[in-house]
């Protein structure tokens, strides 16, 4: 019974394709965290007022400032005062 090279080539091609797709998944997972910072906001990237990423010096500074503001009385924070919701807004 002669063995044809075609089934072996097909099996090899399918195995190679499967390994290539599996490799792309792990590479994209690691690259996407850093690449997302370079996508402009108009294209779906991070907005300009997004907090910094954890593990950076700016993040530590951001968290210290946030904690400092949290400890201040609400009247002294200087944040935008949002109007209290009316009874009609609260019902929806």
N, CA, C and O atoms as CSV, one atom per row, in Angstrom:
chain,resi,resn,atom,element,x,y,z
A,1,UNK,N,N,0.834,-1.155,0.000
A,1,UNK,CA,C,0.000,0.000,0.000
A,1,UNK,C,C,0.895,1.241,0.000
A,1,UNK,O,O,1.535,1.526,1.013
A,2,UNK,N,N,0.957,1.969,-1.083
A,2,UNK,CA,C,1.829,3.127,-1.180
A,2,UNK,C,C,1.274,4.308,-0.366
A,2,UNK,O,O,0.065,4.539,-0.318
A,3,UNK,N,N,2.174,5.028,0.255
A,3,UNK,CA,C,1.787,6.183,1.049
A,3,UNK,C,C,2.004,7.438,0.213
A,3,UNK,O,O,3.068,7.645,-0.370
A,4,UNK,N,N,0.989,8.251,0.172
A,4,UNK,CA,C,1.066,9.485,-0.600
A,4,UNK,C,C,1.604,10.615,0.284
A,4,UNK,O,O,1.385,10.616,1.496
A,5,UNK,N,N,2.286,11.547,-0.307
A,5,UNK,CA,C,2.859,12.672,0.430
A,5,UNK,C,C,1.810,13.760,0.694
A,5,UNK,O,O,2.003,14.619,1.555
A,6,UNK,N,N,0.721,13.719,-0.037
A,6,UNK,CA,C,-0.294,14.762,0.099
A,6,UNK,C,C,-0.930,14.797,1.492
A,6,UNK,O,O,-1.004,15.885,2.062
A,7,UNK,N,N,-1.396,13.686,2.083
A,7,UNK,CA,C,-1.979,13.760,3.437
A,7,UNK,C,C,-0.959,14.231,4.478
A,7,UNK,O,O,-1.311,14.957,5.408
A,8,UNK,N,N,0.296,13.821,4.323
A,8,UNK,CA,C,1.336,14.242,5.246
A,8,UNK,C,C,1.585,15.747,5.120
A,8,UNK,O,O,1.760,16.427,6.131
A,9,UNK,N,N,1.604,16.268,3.903
A,9,UNK,CA,C,1.796,17.702,3.677
A,9,UNK,C,C,0.610,18.496,4.229
A,9,UNK,O,O,0.800,19.576,4.787
A,10,UNK,N,N,-0.593,17.979,4.082
A,10,UNK,CA,C,-1.779,18.643,4.603
A,10,UNK,C,C,-1.734,18.694,6.123
A,10,UNK,O,O,-2.022,19.731,6.719
A,11,UNK,N,N,-1.379,17.592,6.744
A,11,UNK,CA,C,-1.273,17.534,8.192
A,11,UNK,C,C,-0.202,18.510,8.692
A,11,UNK,O,O,-0.406,19.203,9.689
A,12,UNK,N,N,0.918,18.560,8.009
A,12,UNK,CA,C,1.986,19.471,8.383
A,12,UNK,C,C,1.532,20.926,8.250
A,12,UNK,O,O,1.821,21.744,9.123
A,13,UNK,N,N,0.833,21.250,7.179
A,13,UNK,CA,C,0.348,22.620,6.964
A,13,UNK,C,C,-0.656,23.019,8.038
A,13,UNK,O,O,-0.618,24.149,8.525
A,14,UNK,N,N,-1.541,22.124,8.410
A,14,UNK,CA,C,-2.524,22.412,9.460
A,14,UNK,C,C,-1.840,22.589,10.815
A,14,UNK,O,O,-2.203,23.482,11.581
A,15,UNK,N,N,-0.863,21.752,11.110
A,15,UNK,CA,C,-0.138,21.873,12.373
A,15,UNK,C,C,0.646,23.187,12.423
A,15,UNK,O,O,0.678,23.852,13.458
A,16,UNK,N,N,1.268,23.556,11.322
A,16,UNK,CA,C,2.015,24.807,11.253
A,16,UNK,C,C,1.088,26.007,11.427
A,16,UNK,O,O,1.432,26.957,12.131
A,17,UNK,N,N,-0.069,25.974,10.800
A,17,UNK,CA,C,-1.047,27.055,10.932
A,17,UNK,C,C,-1.540,27.174,12.364
A,17,UNK,O,O,-1.659,28.279,12.893
A,18,UNK,N,N,-1.826,26.041,12.994
A,18,UNK,CA,C,-2.279,26.054,14.382
A,18,UNK,C,C,-1.238,26.619,15.327
A,18,UNK,O,O,-1.571,27.396,16.222
A,19,UNK,N,N,0.013,26.243,15.142
A,19,UNK,CA,C,1.098,26.780,15.988
A,19,UNK,C,C,1.293,28.274,15.749
A,19,UNK,O,O,1.545,29.025,16.692
A,20,UNK,N,N,1.179,28.704,14.510
A,20,UNK,CA,C,1.343,30.124,14.203
A,20,UNK,C,C,0.234,30.947,14.850
A,20,UNK,O,O,0.503,32.020,15.389
A,21,UNK,N,N,-1.001,30.466,14.807
A,21,UNK,CA,C,-2.105,31.187,15.433
A,21,UNK,C,C,-1.962,31.219,16.949
A,21,UNK,O,O,-2.254,32.240,17.571
A,22,UNK,N,N,-1.524,30.137,17.545
A,22,UNK,CA,C,-1.323,30.104,18.990
A,22,UNK,C,C,-0.211,31.067,19.395
A,22,UNK,O,O,-0.308,31.719,20.434
A,23,UNK,N,N,0.826,31.163,18.600
A,23,UNK,CA,C,1.917,32.081,18.884
A,23,UNK,C,C,1.482,33.531,18.765
A,23,UNK,O,O,1.929,34.370,19.547
A,24,UNK,N,N,0.634,33.840,17.817
A,24,UNK,CA,C,0.147,35.209,17.664
A,24,UNK,C,C,-0.681,35.636,18.867
A,24,UNK,O,O,-0.631,36.799,19.268
A,25,UNK,N,N,-1.425,34.733,19.435
A,25,UNK,CA,C,-2.252,35.062,20.592
A,25,UNK,C,C,-1.424,35.477,21.782
A,25,UNK,O,O,-1.794,36.424,22.477
A,26,UNK,N,N,-0.323,34.811,22.045
A,26,UNK,CA,C,0.492,35.169,23.197
A,26,UNK,C,C,1.301,36.431,22.936
A,26,UNK,O,O,1.525,37.214,23.859
A,27,UNK,N,N,1.735,36.641,21.729
A,27,UNK,CA,C,2.482,37.850,21.405
A,27,UNK,C,C,1.563,39.054,21.512
A,27,UNK,O,O,1.948,40.073,22.087
A,28,UNK,N,N,0.369,38.959,20.976
A,28,UNK,CA,C,-0.558,40.084,21.004
A,28,UNK,C,C,-0.969,40.436,22.424
A,28,UNK,O,O,-1.196,41.607,22.726
A,29,UNK,N,N,-1.067,39.453,23.294
A,29,UNK,CA,C,-1.438,39.721,24.677
A,29,UNK,C,C,-0.397,40.604,25.352
A,29,UNK,O,O,-0.752,41.516,26.100
A,30,UNK,N,N,0.866,40.350,25.103
A,30,UNK,CA,C,1.940,41.107,25.739
A,30,UNK,C,C,2.142,42.472,25.084
A,30,UNK,O,O,2.490,43.436,25.766
A,31,UNK,N,N,1.932,42.564,23.796
A,31,UNK,CA,C,2.149,43.827,23.094
A,31,UNK,C,C,0.981,44.789,23.232
A,31,UNK,O,O,1.166,46.004,23.160
A,32,UNK,N,N,-0.209,44.264,23.428
A,32,UNK,CA,C,-1.379,45.132,23.441
A,32,UNK,C,C,-1.374,46.098,24.615
A,32,UNK,O,O,-1.889,47.209,24.491
A,33,UNK,N,N,-0.805,45.706,25.755
A,33,UNK,CA,C,-0.780,46.597,26.913
A,33,UNK,C,C,0.041,47.851,26.618
A,33,UNK,O,O,-0.361,48.948,27.006
A,34,UNK,N,N,1.162,47.717,25.951
A,34,UNK,CA,C,1.996,48.873,25.635
A,34,UNK,C,C,1.555,49.594,24.386
A,34,UNK,O,O,1.682,50.816,24.306
A,35,UNK,N,N,1.048,48.883,23.422
A,35,UNK,CA,C,0.661,49.507,22.157
A,35,UNK,C,C,-0.596,50.360,22.306
A,35,UNK,O,O,-0.791,51.302,21.538
A,36,UNK,N,N,-1.438,50.052,23.265
A,36,UNK,CA,C,-2.671,50.815,23.445
A,36,UNK,C,C,-2.387,52.256,23.852
A,36,UNK,O,O,-3.216,53.134,23.613
A,37,UNK,N,N,-1.246,52.513,24.456
A,37,UNK,CA,C,-0.910,53.873,24.867
A,37,UNK,C,C,-0.627,54.781,23.678
A,37,UNK,O,O,-0.708,56.002,23.812
A,38,UNK,N,N,-0.303,54.232,22.543
A,38,UNK,CA,C,0.071,55.032,21.383
A,38,UNK,C,C,-1.066,55.226,20.385
A,38,UNK,O,O,-0.880,55.895,19.369
A,39,UNK,N,N,-2.225,54.661,20.651
A,39,UNK,CA,C,-3.378,54.839,19.768
A,39,UNK,C,C,-4.046,56.158,20.134
A,39,UNK,O,O,-4.339,56.381,21.309
A,40,UNK,N,N,-4.297,57.035,19.175
A,40,UNK,CA,C,-4.930,58.316,19.500
A,40,UNK,C,C,-6.351,58.126,20.035
A,40,UNK,O,O,-7.006,57.128,19.737
A,41,UNK,N,N,-6.815,59.088,20.821
A,41,UNK,CA,C,-8.147,58.994,21.428
A,41,UNK,C,C,-9.231,58.938,20.357
A,41,UNK,O,O,-10.236,58.252,20.543
A,42,UNK,N,N,-9.052,59.645,19.235
A,42,UNK,CA,C,-10.084,59.640,18.201
A,42,UNK,C,C,-10.211,58.269,17.536
A,42,UNK,O,O,-11.231,57.978,16.911
A,43,UNK,N,N,-9.186,57.427,17.665
A,43,UNK,CA,C,-9.223,56.091,17.070
A,43,UNK,C,C,-9.582,55.020,18.095
A,43,UNK,O,O,-9.471,53.825,17.818
A,44,UNK,N,N,-10.013,55.449,19.280
A,44,UNK,CA,C,-10.417,54.481,20.292
A,44,UNK,C,C,-9.384,54.243,21.374
A,44,UNK,O,O,-9.536,53.315,22.168
A,45,UNK,N,N,-8.336,55.053,21.430
A,45,UNK,CA,C,-7.303,54.913,22.447
A,45,UNK,C,C,-7.735,55.528,23.766
A,45,UNK,O,O,-8.893,55.908,23.939
A,46,UNK,N,N,-6.792,55.621,24.692
A,46,UNK,CA,C,-7.090,56.185,26.001
A,46,UNK,C,C,-7.403,57.672,25.888
A,46,UNK,O,O,-6.759,58.383,25.116
A,47,UNK,N,N,-8.392,58.152,26.653
A,47,UNK,CA,C,-8.666,59.588,26.647
A,47,UNK,C,C,-7.550,60.354,27.360
A,47,UNK,O,O,-6.755,59.765,28.092
A,48,UNK,N,N,-7.497,61.650,27.143
A,48,UNK,CA,C,-6.432,62.471,27.713
A,48,UNK,C,C,-6.492,62.514,29.234
A,48,UNK,O,O,-5.457,62.672,29.881
A,49,UNK,N,N,-7.682,62.376,29.825
A,49,UNK,CA,C,-7.800,62.468,31.277
A,49,UNK,C,C,-7.739,61.111,31.975
A,49,UNK,O,O,-8.100,61.008,33.147
A,50,UNK,N,N,-7.294,60.084,31.286
A,50,UNK,CA,C,-7.172,58.755,31.888
A,50,UNK,C,C,-6.025,58.748,32.896
A,50,UNK,O,O,-4.990,59.373,32.660
A,51,UNK,N,N,-6.200,58.044,34.024
A,51,UNK,CA,C,-5.102,57.999,35.004
A,51,UNK,C,C,-3.912,57.222,34.450
A,51,UNK,O,O,-4.076,56.404,33.545
A,52,UNK,N,N,-2.707,57.473,34.986
A,52,UNK,CA,C,-1.521,56.760,34.503
A,52,UNK,C,C,-1.574,55.275,34.844
A,52,UNK,O,O,-2.341,54.854,35.709
A,53,UNK,N,N,-0.767,54.503,34.169
A,53,UNK,CA,C,-0.725,53.054,34.406
A,53,UNK,C,C,-0.028,52.729,35.722
A,53,UNK,O,O,0.929,53.403,36.103
A,54,UNK,N,N,-0.510,51.684,36.425
A,54,UNK,CA,C,0.163,51.262,37.663
A,54,UNK,C,C,1.603,50.845,37.392
A,54,UNK,O,O,1.924,50.294,36.339
A,55,UNK,N,N,2.460,51.123,38.371
A,55,UNK,CA,C,3.859,50.747,38.261
A,55,UNK,C,C,4.760,51.845,37.729
A,55,UNK,O,O,5.968,51.644,37.611
A,56,UNK,N,N,4.199,53.002,37.404
A,56,UNK,CA,C,5.012,54.103,36.908
A,56,UNK,C,C,5.136,55.173,37.992
A,56,UNK,O,O,4.367,55.180,38.953
A,57,UNK,N,N,6.098,56.068,37.834
A,57,UNK,CA,C,6.282,57.156,38.807
A,57,UNK,C,C,5.082,58.093,38.799
A,57,UNK,O,O,4.670,58.588,39.849
A,58,UNK,N,N,4.525,58.335,37.627
A,58,UNK,CA,C,3.351,59.209,37.542
A,58,UNK,C,C,2.154,58.594,38.271
A,58,UNK,O,O,1.333,59.315,38.836
A,59,UNK,N,N,2.057,57.270,38.257
A,59,UNK,CA,C,0.957,56.605,38.951
A,59,UNK,C,C,1.086,56.817,40.459
A,59,UNK,O,O,0.098,57.106,41.134
A,60,UNK,N,N,2.305,56.673,40.986
A,60,UNK,CA,C,2.512,56.879,42.417
A,60,UNK,C,C,2.164,58.313,42.812
A,60,UNK,O,O,1.537,58.540,43.847
A,61,UNK,N,N,2.567,59.268,41.999
A,61,UNK,CA,C,2.246,60.673,42.258
A,61,UNK,C,C,0.733,60.894,42.192
A,61,UNK,O,O,0.172,61.600,43.030
A,62,UNK,N,N,0.084,60.301,41.213
A,62,UNK,CA,C,-1.364,60.414,41.051
A,62,UNK,C,C,-2.086,59.859,42.278
A,62,UNK,O,O,-3.040,60.465,42.764
A,63,UNK,N,N,-1.634,58.709,42.779
A,63,UNK,CA,C,-2.280,58.100,43.940
A,63,UNK,C,C,-2.054,58.931,45.207
A,63,UNK,O,O,-2.957,59.037,46.036
A,64,UNK,N,N,-0.866,59.522,45.371
A,64,UNK,CA,C,-0.624,60.388,46.531
A,64,UNK,C,C,-1.529,61.610,46.495
A,64,UNK,O,O,-2.092,62.000,47.517
A,65,UNK,N,N,-1.671,62.219,45.314
A,65,UNK,CA,C,-2.541,63.387,45.167
A,65,UNK,C,C,-4.001,63.005,45.414
A,65,UNK,O,O,-4.743,63.760,46.043
A,66,UNK,N,N,-4.404,61.864,44.932
A,66,UNK,CA,C,-5.775,61.388,45.125
A,66,UNK,C,C,-6.059,61.156,46.612
A,66,UNK,O,O,-7.125,61.515,47.112
A,67,UNK,N,N,-5.103,60.557,47.302
A,67,UNK,CA,C,-5.256,60.314,48.739
A,67,UNK,C,C,-5.290,61.632,49.503
A,67,UNK,O,O,-6.064,61.778,50.449
A,68,UNK,N,N,-4.452,62.599,49.100
A,68,UNK,CA,C,-4.445,63.895,49.752
A,68,UNK,C,C,-5.794,64.594,49.598
A,68,UNK,O,O,-6.316,65.169,50.553
A,69,UNK,N,N,-6.360,64.541,48.378
A,69,UNK,CA,C,-7.667,65.151,48.146
A,69,UNK,C,C,-8.770,64.424,48.900
A,69,UNK,O,O,-9.737,65.041,49.345
A,70,UNK,N,N,-8.623,63.115,49.040
A,70,UNK,CA,C,-9.647,62.344,49.746
A,70,UNK,C,C,-9.700,62.723,51.222
A,70,UNK,O,O,-10.770,62.707,51.829
A,71,UNK,N,N,-8.560,63.061,51.797
A,71,UNK,CA,C,-8.499,63.402,53.215
A,71,UNK,C,C,-8.975,64.839,53.493
A,71,UNK,O,O,-9.257,65.180,54.642
A,72,UNK,N,N,-9.065,65.671,52.464
A,72,UNK,CA,C,-9.517,67.055,52.629
A,72,UNK,C,C,-11.030,67.099,52.776
A,72,UNK,O,O,-11.726,66.214,52.277
A,73,UNK,N,N,-11.550,68.124,53.460
A,73,UNK,CA,C,-13.002,68.300,53.486
A,73,UNK,C,C,-13.528,68.571,52.077
A,73,UNK,O,O,-12.814,69.134,51.247
A,74,UNK,N,N,-14.738,68.185,51.811
A,74,UNK,CA,C,-15.303,68.295,50.464
A,74,UNK,C,C,-15.361,69.731,49.977
A,74,UNK,O,O,-15.209,69.975,48.780
A,75,UNK,N,N,-15.573,70.676,50.858
A,75,UNK,CA,C,-15.678,72.079,50.448
A,75,UNK,C,C,-14.342,72.638,49.970
A,75,UNK,O,O,-14.319,73.593,49.194
A,76,UNK,N,N,-13.241,72.066,50.416
A,76,UNK,CA,C,-11.925,72.587,50.066
A,76,UNK,C,C,-11.266,71.877,48.889
A,76,UNK,O,O,-10.189,72.290,48.458
A,77,UNK,N,N,-11.862,70.851,48.373
A,77,UNK,CA,C,-11.225,70.038,47.321
A,77,UNK,C,C,-11.044,70.785,46.014
A,77,UNK,O,O,-10.058,70.558,45.313
A,78,UNK,N,N,-11.960,71.661,45.669
A,78,UNK,CA,C,-11.829,72.405,44.429
A,78,UNK,C,C,-12.323,71.621,43.221
A,78,UNK,O,O,-12.169,72.079,42.089
A,79,UNK,N,N,-12.908,70.458,43.439
A,79,UNK,CA,C,-13.471,69.702,42.322
A,79,UNK,C,C,-14.754,70.385,41.867
A,79,UNK,O,O,-15.335,71.205,42.577
A,80,UNK,N,N,-15.170,70.026,40.675
A,80,UNK,CA,C,-16.424,70.567,40.171
A,80,UNK,C,C,-17.553,70.066,41.057
A,80,UNK,O,O,-17.685,68.868,41.307
A,81,UNK,N,N,-18.349,70.991,41.518
A,81,UNK,CA,C,-19.496,70.601,42.336
A,81,UNK,C,C,-20.633,70.202,41.416
A,81,UNK,O,O,-21.144,71.014,40.645
A,82,UNK,N,N,-21.008,68.974,41.507
A,82,UNK,CA,C,-22.097,68.486,40.676
A,82,UNK,C,C,-23.412,68.771,41.393
A,82,UNK,O,O,-23.512,68.557,42.601
A,83,UNK,N,N,-24.416,69.246,40.674
A,83,UNK,CA,C,-25.687,69.535,41.335
A,83,UNK,C,C,-26.324,68.252,41.855
A,83,UNK,O,O,-26.178,67.180,41.267
A,84,UNK,N,N,-27.023,68.386,42.953
A,84,UNK,CA,C,-27.711,67.233,43.525
A,84,UNK,C,C,-28.803,66.780,42.564
A,84,UNK,O,O,-29.480,67.613,41.960
A,85,UNK,N,N,-28.980,65.476,42.418
A,85,UNK,CA,C,-30.013,65.004,41.496
A,85,UNK,C,C,-31.400,65.378,41.996
A,85,UNK,O,O,-31.696,65.285,43.187
A,86,UNK,N,N,-32.231,65.796,41.078
A,86,UNK,CA,C,-33.605,66.110,41.445
A,86,UNK,C,C,-34.378,64.822,41.637
A,86,UNK,O,O,-33.914,63.743,41.269
A,87,UNK,N,N,-35.534,64.942,42.205
A,87,UNK,CA,C,-36.324,63.731,42.467
A,87,UNK,C,C,-36.697,63.040,41.161
A,87,UNK,O,O,-36.839,61.818,41.124
A,88,UNK,N,N,-36.856,63.812,40.094
A,88,UNK,CA,C,-37.207,63.209,38.816
A,88,UNK,C,C,-36.026,62.429,38.244
A,88,UNK,O,O,-36.220,61.351,37.682
A,89,UNK,N,N,-34.798,62.956,38.378
A,89,UNK,CA,C,-33.623,62.268,37.907
A,89,UNK,C,C,-33.377,60.991,38.689
A,89,UNK,O,O,-32.970,59.980,38.117
A,90,UNK,N,N,-33.618,61.030,39.985
A,90,UNK,CA,C,-33.369,59.865,40.824
A,90,UNK,C,C,-34.343,58.736,40.525
A,90,UNK,O,O,-34.020,57.570,40.748
A,91,UNK,N,N,-35.518,59.061,40.030
A,91,UNK,CA,C,-36.523,58.027,39.750
A,91,UNK,C,C,-36.185,57.219,38.508
A,91,UNK,O,O,-36.679,56.103,38.345
A,92,UNK,N,N,-35.355,57.763,37.635
A,92,UNK,CA,C,-35.079,57.061,36.381
A,92,UNK,C,C,-33.895,56.231,36.504
A,92,UNK,O,O,-33.507,55.562,35.545
